[in-house]
Amino acid sequence: MEHHPAAAWLTEAAGAAQQQGAGNLLRVVLVVMILGCVLTAWFLLRGYKRKDD
């Protein structure tokens, strides 16, 4: 097992992240979309929960 200095490891990690492309951006967009849909559904459907006493 080779010993890599911290700077070399950081450089390799940055290179791997750049090769991945838009994967991280796509994940963030999907999570925000799903959370937005859930919050919108909650906001719209909460009015139907009223009780007529």
C-alpha positions, 0 to 999 in steps of 0.5 A, a space after each residue: 500500500 502506497 502512502 500518498 500525501 494529502 495534497 495528492 489525494 485532494 488533487 485526485 479527488 478533485 479530478 474524479 469530481 470533475 470527471 463525474 460531470 453533472 451527476 451531483 447537480 442532477 442529484 441536487 435538482 432532483 432532491 429539490 424538486 421532490 421536496 418542492 412537490 411534497 411541500 406544494 402537495 401539503 400546502 394544497 391539501 391541508 385545506 381539505 382537513 377542516 372539520 365541520 362541527 
